[in-house]
């Protein structure tokens, strides 16, 4: 194998390694965003459910009929 071909393969390998590292960083960032969004959605659902439960537990603003 010629040294020129070896040099090209080494350059290509280095490029691929950099590319993989960049993709790994991007995937970690996306995973972090996904975790934060999942946690926020869970908090919003819990808050909504608690609000609904409180609304159902509160007495209605109806007055009893007068006899």
HELIX and SHEET records of a PDB file:
HELIX    1   1 UNK A    3  UNK A   57  1                                  55    
END                                                                             
